């Protein structure tokens, strides 16, 4: 069933700008009145001033026409400024609300939605609203005022000609509704196809995407794929352009037929001496102010119906539920100890595919606990439940004995630092990337964090030092340099709970050693949850938990688990043999 148009919600967007809107309407009304002066001056010129050979009157009426035109122009300039102020303000408000809402969406929304689709709604869809707000609304009000003032004037001049004039208008408006419905359907499909193009662009023109395309020599395939989607969009755009063409042709014909009919009746009335020639000429002039706005209103209706599809798409995103954890209210963490506890946690990303099954453990404040196990076992899922990136289906995750679902999100996440294998850096300076953790950090604190992360000497060796631009996603830096910057950033945040998700698995031995050194000050006095691929990096952990198929199967120190001779011992021996084999191959080389 089609969702009803939320007119009240759309109207609420204009509420903060009601004072400017009142001024806009006043300028429109004034402009409509000023537009009546030239035709009425024409009437006086033809019927009075020229027949009486009164050149002074001719100058007066011509002067009135010029003055009215100049004043109307000034009114139009001010109206345009106010209109742009309102329109751009509303667009800014919608875009800001949409982006802020998206920032509060749960992670599973972003993992299941293409980035291109999100970008298209934030940019292209909101820009489409700009056209409706700044153009369509003013067009509607302007044309309504123009039609109203013109109707009053023509009826005062001659009611017979007036009735003939307005008799044409229904033929211009009657086909509007079916055309509008058709345009709504085509516009909606067009926006969906634009989402596909935006998604393809995002995927194939990113650093990772273009590298993948080149490495597999898939340029011809990507060309064909983009061309095919572009062809689908082209067909939809042609359909959109052709919707109502016959209707618009009828309107164009009526704009000519109407004045012709007035000339026919008016000429007969003038011959019969019922009306003056001036009235007939004035009537035909005023018809431009009647049929032009009427045809414009018909076209606007079609545009509005099409634009409703865009409003619907934006409201669809704004109505999506935010993170179920409490972004406002909830328990505040005053002095954080750093205790983390899982109580019989059950979690799944989708139905019938459990990621965690009845997981329970306690990590005491200041402890370093490592999670090991095969890929897909559920290690990363555990660390993502602590900052409430996802919600458990059953059981509870506690921080300092508070259920994270009942805590204030800002308070919770402010006390958690995360370093992952894939470090994300903004296309900005090193300094600004570090200050993202704490905008108010002093230079001394900034340098101290960089020194603790073994990255300060490298930064100052660069020609622009801390002002160096790191490039898209930090690709001007090596993997080890990006990782140490991420550690410095977390150090600057100074969290009480630290999560390290395979932070060294993709690095060489030299960079791994540097990262391991940087971890020492990072972990001091903090509760640390470490996911490790290389078991050699977590031998000193206070405890090691082994995760398999979403279950916690073993727990203890390294020596205890080796003595247990279970899953962990097998993993350790396997890695030990692999390292021995690598060393032997290196010696042979």
C-alpha positions as CSV (number, residue, x, y, z in Angstrom):
1,X,0.0,0.0,0.0
2,X,1.3,3.4,-1.0
3,X,2.5,5.5,2.0
4,X,0.5,8.7,2.5
5,X,2.3,12.0,1.8
6,X,3.5,13.6,5.1
7,X,2.5,17.1,4.3
8,X,2.7,18.2,7.9
9,X,6.2,16.9,8.2
10,X,7.3,18.7,5.0
11,X,5.6,21.9,6.2
12,X,7.5,21.7,9.5
13,X,10.8,22.1,7.6
14,X,9.7,25.7,6.9
15,X,8.8,26.6,10.5
16,X,12.3,28.0,11.5
17,X,12.1,30.4,8.6
18,X,8.5,31.7,8.9
19,X,9.6,35.3,9.2
20,X,11.5,35.2,6.0
21,X,8.6,33.3,4.3
22,X,6.2,36.1,5.3
23,X,8.5,38.6,3.7
24,X,8.8,36.5,0.6
25,X,5.0,36.3,0.3
26,X,4.7,40.1,0.8
27,X,7.3,40.7,-2.0
28,X,5.4,38.2,-4.3
29,X,2.1,40.0,-3.7
30,X,3.7,43.4,-4.3
31,X,5.4,42.2,-7.5
32,X,2.0,40.8,-8.7
33,X,0.4,44.2,-8.1
34,X,3.2,46.0,-9.8
35,X,2.8,43.7,-12.8
36,X,-0.7,45.0,-13.4
37,X,0.4,48.6,-13.9
38,X,1.9,48.3,-17.4
39,X,-1.3,46.7,-19.0
40,X,-3.5,49.3,-17.2
41,X,-1.2,52.1,-18.5
42,X,-1.6,50.6,-22.0
43,X,-5.4,50.8,-21.6
44,X,-5.1,54.5,-20.7
45,X,-2.7,55.2,-23.5
46,X,-4.9,53.7,-26.2
47,X,-8.3,54.8,-24.9
48,X,-7.5,58.3,-23.4
49,X,-4.0,59.8,-23.9
50,X,-3.4,59.1,-27.6
51,X,-7.0,59.8,-28.8
52,X,-6.9,63.2,-26.9
53,X,-3.5,64.1,-28.4
54,X,-2.3,64.6,-24.8
55,X,1.5,64.1,-24.9
56,X,1.8,64.9,-21.2
57,X,-0.5,62.0,-20.4
58,X,1.5,59.8,-22.7
59,X,4.7,60.6,-20.9
60,X,2.9,60.1,-17.5
61,X,1.7,56.6,-18.4
62,X,4.9,55.6,-20.1
63,X,6.8,56.8,-17.0
64,X,4.5,54.7,-14.8
65,X,5.2,51.6,-16.9
66,X,9.0,52.2,-16.5
67,X,8.8,52.9,-12.8
68,X,6.7,49.8,-12.2
69,X,9.2,47.7,-14.1
70,X,12.2,49.0,-12.2
71,X,10.4,48.7,-8.8
72,X,9.3,45.2,-9.7
73,X,12.9,44.3,-10.5
74,X,14.1,45.6,-7.1
75,X,11.4,43.6,-5.4
76,X,12.4,40.5,-7.3
77,X,16.0,40.8,-6.3
78,X,15.1,41.1,-2.6
79,X,12.6,38.2,-3.0
80,X,15.3,36.1,-4.6
81,X,17.7,36.7,-1.7
82,X,15.1,35.8,0.9
83,X,14.1,32.7,-1.2
84,X,17.7,31.5,-1.4
85,X,18.1,32.1,2.3
86,X,15.1,29.9,3.1
87,X,15.8,27.3,0.6
88,X,19.5,26.8,1.4
89,X,18.7,26.9,5.1
90,X,16.2,24.1,4.8
91,X,18.6,22.0,2.7
92,X,21.3,22.5,5.3
93,X,19.0,21.5,8.1
94,X,17.8,18.4,6.2
95,X,21.3,17.3,5.3
96,X,22.6,17.9,8.8
97,X,19.7,16.0,10.3
98,X,20.2,13.2,7.9
99,X,24.0,12.9,8.5
100,X,23.6,13.2,12.2
101,X,21.0,10.5,12.2
102,X,23.2,8.2,10.1
103,X,26.0,8.7,12.6
104,X,23.7,7.3,15.2
105,X,22.7,4.3,13.1
106,X,23.9,0.8,14.2
107,X,26.9,-0.8,12.5
108,X,24.8,-3.5,10.8
109,X,23.0,-0.8,8.8
110,X,26.4,0.2,7.2
111,X,27.4,-3.4,6.7
112,X,24.2,-4.1,4.8
113,X,23.9,-0.9,2.8
114,X,26.0,0.2,-0.1
115,X,28.1,3.4,0.6
116,X,27.0,4.8,-2.8
117,X,23.4,4.6,-1.9
118,X,24.0,6.4,1.4
119,X,26.0,9.1,-0.4
120,X,23.3,9.5,-3.0
121,X,20.6,10.2,-0.4
122,X,22.8,12.7,1.4
123,X,23.9,14.6,-1.6
124,X,21.8,14.1,-4.8
125,X,18.4,13.6,-3.0
126,X,18.8,16.6,-0.7
127,X,19.9,18.7,-3.7
128,X,16.7,17.7,-5.4
129,X,14.8,19.1,-2.5
130,X,16.6,22.3,-2.9
131,X,15.0,22.7,-6.3
132,X,11.5,22.1,-4.8
133,X,12.0,24.5,-1.9
134,X,13.8,27.4,-3.7
135,X,12.0,27.2,-7.0
136,X,8.7,25.2,-6.9
137,X,7.2,26.7,-3.7
138,X,7.8,30.3,-4.8
139,X,6.6,29.5,-8.3
140,X,3.3,28.2,-6.8
141,X,2.7,31.3,-4.6
142,X,3.8,33.7,-7.3
143,X,1.5,32.2,-9.9
144,X,-1.5,32.0,-7.4
145,X,-1.1,35.7,-6.5
146,X,-0.7,36.6,-10.2
147,X,-3.8,34.7,-11.3
148,X,-5.8,36.1,-8.4
149,X,-4.9,39.7,-9.1
150,X,-5.4,39.3,-12.8
151,X,-8.8,37.6,-12.4
152,X,-10.0,40.5,-10.3
153,X,-8.8,43.0,-12.9
154,X,-10.3,41.3,-15.9
155,X,-13.7,41.0,-14.3
156,X,-13.6,44.7,-13.5
157,X,-12.8,45.4,-17.1
158,X,-15.3,43.2,-18.8
159,X,-17.1,40.2,-17.4
160,X,-17.9,38.6,-20.7
161,X,-14.3,38.5,-21.9
162,X,-13.3,37.4,-18.4
163,X,-15.6,34.3,-18.5
164,X,-14.3,33.4,-21.9
165,X,-10.7,33.7,-20.7
166,X,-11.1,31.4,-17.6
167,X,-13.1,28.9,-19.6
168,X,-9.9,27.8,-21.3
169,X,-8.1,27.0,-17.9
170,X,-9.8,23.7,-17.0
171,X,-8.5,22.2,-20.3
172,X,-5.0,23.1,-19.1
173,X,-5.3,21.5,-15.7
174,X,-7.5,18.4,-16.2
175,X,-4.7,15.9,-17.3
176,X,-2.5,16.9,-14.4
177,X,-3.2,14.0,-12.0
178,X,-2.5,11.0,-14.2
179,X,0.7,12.6,-15.5
180,X,1.8,13.3,-11.9
181,X,1.3,9.7,-10.8
182,X,3.3,8.4,-13.7
183,X,6.1,10.9,-13.0
184,X,6.2,9.8,-9.4
185,X,6.7,6.2,-10.4
186,X,9.4,6.9,-12.9
187,X,11.2,9.4,-10.6
188,X,11.3,6.8,-7.9
189,X,12.9,4.2,-10.2
190,X,15.3,6.8,-11.5
191,X,16.6,7.6,-7.9
192,X,17.1,3.8,-7.3
193,X,19.1,3.5,-10.5
194,X,21.2,6.6,-9.4
195,X,21.9,4.7,-6.2
196,X,23.4,1.9,-8.2
197,X,25.6,4.2,-10.2
198,X,26.8,6.0,-7.0
199,X,27.6,2.6,-5.4
200,X,29.5,1.4,-8.5
201,X,31.5,4.7,-8.5
202,X,32.3,4.4,-4.8
203,X,33.4,0.8,-5.1
204,X,35.5,1.1,-8.3
205,X,37.1,4.5,-7.8
206,X,38.3,4.0,-4.3
207,X,42.0,3.2,-3.7
208,X,41.2,-0.4,-2.8
209,X,38.7,-0.8,-5.7
210,X,41.0,0.6,-8.4
211,X,43.8,-1.6,-7.1
212,X,41.6,-4.7,-7.4
213,X,40.5,-3.8,-10.9
214,X,44.0,-3.3,-12.1
215,X,45.4,-6.4,-10.5
216,X,42.7,-8.6,-12.1
217,X,42.7,-6.6,-15.4
218,X,39.0,-6.1,-15.1
219,X,38.7,-2.7,-16.7
220,X,36.6,-4.0,-19.7
221,X,34.2,-5.8,-17.4
222,X,33.8,-2.7,-15.2
223,X,33.3,-0.5,-18.3
224,X,30.5,-2.8,-19.5
225,X,28.9,-3.0,-16.0
226,X,28.9,0.8,-15.6
227,X,27.7,1.3,-19.2
228,X,24.7,-1.1,-18.7
229,X,23.6,0.6,-15.5
230,X,24.0,4.0,-17.3
231,X,21.9,2.7,-20.2
232,X,19.1,1.7,-17.8
233,X,19.3,5.2,-16.2
234,X,19.3,6.8,-19.6
235,X,16.1,5.0,-20.6
236,X,14.4,6.1,-17.3
237,X,15.5,9.7,-17.8
238,X,14.1,9.6,-21.3
239,X,10.8,8.3,-19.9
240,X,10.8,11.0,-17.3
241,X,11.4,13.7,-19.9
242,X,8.6,12.3,-22.1
243,X,6.0,11.9,-19.4
244,X,3.3,14.5,-20.1
245,X,4.8,15.7,-23.4
246,X,1.3,15.5,-25.0
247,X,-0.1,17.3,-22.0
248,X,2.5,20.1,-22.3
249,X,1.7,20.3,-26.0
250,X,-2.0,20.9,-25.2
251,X,-1.1,23.6,-22.6
252,X,1.1,25.4,-25.2
253,X,-1.7,25.3,-27.7
254,X,-4.2,26.7,-25.1
255,X,-1.9,29.6,-24.4
256,X,-2.3,30.6,-28.1
257,X,-6.0,29.5,-28.5
258,X,-7.1,31.6,-25.5
259,X,-6.0,35.0,-26.8
260,X,-7.3,34.1,-30.2
261,X,-10.7,33.5,-28.8
262,X,-10.6,36.8,-26.9
263,X,-9.6,38.7,-30.1
264,X,-12.6,37.0,-31.8
265,X,-15.1,38.0,-29.1
266,X,-13.4,41.2,-28.3
267,X,-13.2,42.3,-31.9
268,X,-16.9,41.6,-32.4
269,X,-17.7,43.6,-29.1
270,X,-15.5,46.4,-30.3
271,X,-17.3,46.5,-33.6
272,X,-20.6,46.6,-31.8
273,X,-19.1,49.5,-29.7
274,X,-19.7,47.5,-26.5
275,X,-16.0,47.6,-25.5
276,X,-13.1,49.9,-26.4
277,X,-10.1,48.7,-28.4
278,X,-8.0,49.5,-25.4
279,X,-9.9,47.0,-23.3
280,X,-9.4,44.3,-25.9
281,X,-5.7,45.0,-26.2
282,X,-5.3,45.1,-22.4
283,X,-7.2,41.8,-22.1
284,X,-4.9,40.0,-24.5
285,X,-1.9,41.4,-22.6
286,X,-3.4,40.3,-19.2
287,X,-4.0,36.8,-20.6
288,X,-0.2,36.2,-20.4
289,X,-0.6,36.8,-16.7
290,X,-3.4,34.3,-16.6
291,X,-2.4,31.4,-18.9
292,X,1.3,31.6,-18.2
293,X,0.9,31.0,-14.5
294,X,-1.9,28.4,-15.1
295,X,0.4,26.4,-17.3
296,X,3.3,26.9,-14.9
297,X,1.1,25.6,-12.0
298,X,0.3,22.5,-14.1
299,X,4.0,21.8,-14.6
300,X,4.7,22.5,-11.0
301,X,2.2,20.0,-9.9
302,X,4.0,17.4,-12.0
303,X,7.3,18.4,-10.4
304,X,5.9,18.3,-6.9
305,X,4.5,14.8,-7.3
306,X,7.9,13.7,-8.6
307,X,9.7,15.4,-5.7
308,X,7.6,13.6,-3.2
309,X,9.5,10.4,-4.2
310,X,12.6,12.2,-3.0
311,X,11.1,13.3,0.3
312,X,9.9,9.8,0.8
313,X,13.4,8.4,0.4
314,X,14.9,10.9,2.8
315,X,12.2,10.3,5.4
316,X,12.7,6.6,5.0
317,X,16.3,7.0,6.2
318,X,15.3,9.5,9.0
319,X,12.7,7.0,10.3
320,X,15.2,4.1,10.6
321,X,15.8,3.1,14.2
322,X,19.0,4.4,15.8
323,X,21.4,2.4,18.0
324,X,19.4,0.6,20.7
325,X,22.0,1.6,23.2
326,X,21.2,4.9,24.9
327,X,22.8,7.9,23.1
328,X,21.2,10.2,25.6
329,X,20.5,9.5,29.3
330,X,21.6,6.2,30.8
331,X,24.3,5.5,33.4
332,X,27.4,7.7,33.4
333,X,30.8,6.3,34.1
334,X,32.4,8.7,36.5
335,X,35.7,7.0,37.7
336,X,36.2,4.1,35.4
337,X,37.9,1.0,36.8
338,X,37.8,-1.0,33.6
339,X,36.1,-4.2,34.6
340,X,34.5,-6.1,31.7
341,X,32.1,-9.0,32.1
342,X,30.1,-11.2,29.7
343,X,27.1,-13.0,31.2
344,X,25.7,-15.9,29.1
345,X,25.9,-13.8,25.9
346,X,24.1,-15.0,22.8
347,X,24.5,-13.0,19.6
348,X,23.9,-13.5,15.9
349,X,24.3,-11.2,12.9
350,X,21.4,-13.0,11.1
351,X,18.9,-15.6,12.0
352,X,20.1,-19.2,12.2
353,X,23.7,-18.1,12.2
354,X,24.9,-17.6,15.8
355,X,28.2,-15.8,16.2
356,X,28.4,-16.3,20.0
357,X,26.9,-19.0,22.1
358,X,26.5,-18.6,25.9
359,X,29.8,-16.8,26.4
360,X,30.7,-15.9,30.0
361,X,33.9,-14.4,31.4
362,X,35.2,-11.7,33.7
363,X,38.2,-9.4,33.0
364,X,39.4,-7.6,36.1
365,X,40.5,-3.9,35.9
366,X,44.1,-3.6,34.5
367,X,44.2,-7.1,33.1
368,X,45.5,-8.0,29.7
369,X,43.4,-10.7,28.2
370,X,44.0,-12.2,24.8
371,X,41.5,-13.9,22.5
372,X,42.7,-16.6,20.1
373,X,41.1,-19.0,17.7
374,X,40.4,-19.6,14.0
375,X,39.0,-16.9,11.7
376,X,35.2,-16.5,12.1
377,X,35.3,-18.0,15.6
378,X,33.7,-14.8,17.1
379,X,36.7,-13.0,18.6
380,X,36.0,-9.6,16.8
381,X,32.3,-10.0,17.7
382,X,33.2,-10.1,21.4
383,X,35.2,-6.9,21.2
384,X,32.5,-5.1,19.2
385,X,29.9,-5.9,21.9
386,X,31.9,-4.1,24.6
387,X,31.5,-0.5,23.1
388,X,27.9,-1.5,22.2
389,X,28.5,-1.5,18.4
390,X,25.9,-4.3,18.4
391,X,23.4,-5.5,20.9
392,X,23.2,-9.0,22.4
393,X,20.1,-11.1,21.7
394,X,20.5,-12.8,25.1
395,X,22.7,-12.2,28.2
396,X,24.5,-9.0,29.1
397,X,27.8,-7.2,28.6
398,X,28.8,-5.3,31.7
399,X,31.4,-2.5,32.1
400,X,32.1,-1.8,35.8
401,X,29.0,-3.8,36.6
402,X,26.8,-1.6,34.3
403,X,24.9,-3.2,31.4
404,X,26.3,-1.4,28.3
405,X,22.8,-1.2,26.8
406,X,21.7,0.9,29.8
407,X,24.7,3.2,29.7
408,X,25.2,6.6,28.1
409,X,26.9,5.9,24.8
410,X,29.2,8.9,24.9
411,X,30.3,8.0,28.4
412,X,30.9,4.4,27.5
413,X,32.8,4.9,24.3
414,X,34.9,7.8,25.6
415,X,36.5,5.3,27.9
416,X,37.3,2.7,25.2
417,X,40.1,2.9,22.8
418,X,40.2,0.6,19.7
419,X,43.1,-0.2,17.3
420,X,42.3,-2.5,14.5
421,X,44.3,-4.2,11.7
422,X,42.9,-1.8,9.1
423,X,43.8,1.7,10.3
424,X,41.5,4.5,9.0
425,X,43.1,8.0,8.6
426,X,41.4,11.0,7.1
427,X,42.7,12.8,4.1
428,X,44.2,15.5,6.3
429,X,47.4,16.4,8.2
430,X,49.1,14.1,10.7
431,X,48.3,16.6,13.4
432,X,44.6,16.8,12.7
433,X,44.3,13.0,12.5
434,X,45.9,12.7,15.9
435,X,43.8,15.5,17.4
436,X,40.7,13.6,16.2
437,X,41.0,11.8,19.6
438,X,41.2,15.0,21.6
439,X,40.7,18.4,19.9
440,X,41.9,20.2,23.0
441,X,45.2,18.3,23.4
442,X,48.3,20.5,23.8
443,X,51.3,20.2,21.5
444,X,53.2,18.6,24.4
445,X,50.5,15.9,24.8
446,X,50.5,15.4,21.1
447,X,54.2,15.0,20.9
448,X,54.2,12.8,24.0
449,X,51.7,10.4,22.5
450,X,53.7,10.2,19.2
451,X,56.9,9.5,21.1
452,X,55.2,6.7,23.1
453,X,54.0,5.2,19.9
454,X,57.5,5.3,18.3
455,X,56.4,7.6,15.5
456,X,57.5,11.1,16.6
457,X,61.0,10.8,15.1
458,X,59.6,9.7,11.7
459,X,57.0,12.6,11.7
460,X,59.6,15.3,12.4
461,X,61.8,13.9,9.7
462,X,59.1,14.7,7.1
463,X,59.5,18.1,5.3
464,X,56.2,19.4,6.7
465,X,56.4,17.4,10.0
466,X,53.0,17.2,11.7
467,X,51.5,19.3,8.9
468,X,52.1,16.5,6.4
469,X,49.0,15.4,4.5
470,X,48.6,11.6,4.8
471,X,46.5,11.1,1.6
472,X,43.3,9.2,1.1
473,X,42.9,6.7,3.9
474,X,46.5,7.4,4.8
475,X,47.9,5.7,1.7
476,X,51.0,8.0,1.6
477,X,52.2,6.2,4.7
478,X,53.3,2.6,5.2
479,X,51.2,0.1,7.1
480,X,53.5,0.3,10.1
481,X,53.5,4.1,10.1
482,X,49.7,4.2,9.9
483,X,49.4,1.7,12.7
484,X,51.7,3.6,15.0
485,X,49.7,6.8,14.3
486,X,46.6,4.9,15.3
487,X,48.3,3.9,18.6
488,X,49.4,7.5,19.2
489,X,45.8,8.6,18.5
490,X,44.5,6.1,21.1
491,X,47.2,7.2,23.6
492,X,46.0,10.8,23.2
493,X,42.4,9.7,23.9
494,X,43.7,8.0,27.1
495,X,41.0,5.4,27.5
496,X,40.6,3.0,30.5
497,X,39.7,0.0,28.3
498,X,41.8,-0.9,25.3
499,X,40.8,-3.2,22.4
500,X,43.5,-4.4,19.9
501,X,42.0,-6.3,17.0
502,X,44.9,-8.1,15.2
503,X,46.8,-4.8,15.1
504,X,50.1,-6.4,13.9
505,X,49.0,-9.4,11.8
506,X,49.6,-7.6,8.5
507,X,53.0,-6.1,9.4
508,X,56.6,-7.3,8.8
509,X,58.8,-8.4,11.7
510,X,60.5,-5.0,12.0
511,X,57.3,-3.0,12.1
512,X,55.8,-5.6,14.4
513,X,58.7,-5.1,16.9
514,X,58.1,-1.3,16.8
515,X,54.4,-1.7,17.3
516,X,55.0,-4.1,20.2
517,X,57.2,-1.5,21.8
518,X,54.5,1.1,21.4
519,X,52.0,-1.3,23.0
520,X,53.9,-1.2,26.3
521,X,53.0,2.4,27.4
522,X,49.6,1.9,25.7
523,X,48.6,-1.0,27.9
524,X,49.9,0.4,31.2
525,X,47.1,0.8,33.8
526,X,44.5,-0.2,31.2
527,X,42.2,-3.2,30.8
528,X,43.2,-4.7,27.5
529,X,41.3,-7.0,25.2
530,X,43.7,-8.3,22.5
531,X,42.9,-10.4,19.5
532,X,46.1,-12.0,18.3
533,X,46.8,-14.0,15.1
534,X,50.5,-14.5,16.1
535,X,50.5,-16.3,19.5
536,X,54.0,-15.1,20.1
537,X,52.7,-11.6,20.7
538,X,50.4,-12.5,23.6
539,X,52.6,-14.9,25.7
540,X,52.7,-12.4,28.5
541,X,49.0,-12.0,28.7
542,X,47.4,-12.3,32.1
543,X,44.9,-14.8,30.6
544,X,44.2,-16.2,27.2
545,X,40.7,-17.2,26.1
546,X,40.3,-19.7,23.2
547,X,37.2,-19.1,21.0
548,X,35.9,-21.8,18.7
549,X,32.6,-21.7,16.7
550,X,31.3,-18.9,18.9
551,X,32.1,-20.6,22.2
552,X,34.7,-20.0,24.9
553,X,36.4,-23.5,25.0
554,X,39.5,-22.8,27.1
555,X,40.9,-20.1,29.4
556,X,44.1,-19.6,31.4
557,X,47.7,-18.4,31.2
558,X,50.0,-19.5,28.4
559,X,51.7,-22.1,30.5
560,X,48.4,-23.4,31.9
561,X,47.0,-23.9,28.4
562,X,50.1,-25.6,27.1
563,X,49.9,-28.0,30.1
564,X,46.2,-28.6,29.3
565,X,47.3,-29.8,25.8
566,X,44.0,-28.8,24.2
567,X,43.1,-26.4,21.3
568,X,45.5,-23.7,22.3
569,X,48.4,-26.1,22.6
570,X,47.7,-27.4,19.1
571,X,47.5,-23.9,17.7
572,X,50.8,-23.0,19.4
573,X,52.6,-26.1,18.1
574,X,51.2,-25.5,14.6
575,X,52.5,-21.9,14.5
576,X,55.8,-23.0,16.0
577,X,56.3,-25.5,13.2
578,X,55.3,-22.8,10.6
579,X,57.9,-20.4,12.0
580,X,60.5,-23.1,12.0
581,X,59.7,-23.9,8.4
582,X,60.0,-20.2,7.4
583,X,63.3,-19.9,9.2
584,X,64.6,-23.0,7.4
585,X,63.6,-21.6,4.0
586,X,65.3,-18.3,4.8
587,X,68.5,-20.1,5.8
588,X,68.4,-22.0,2.4
589,X,68.0,-18.7,0.5
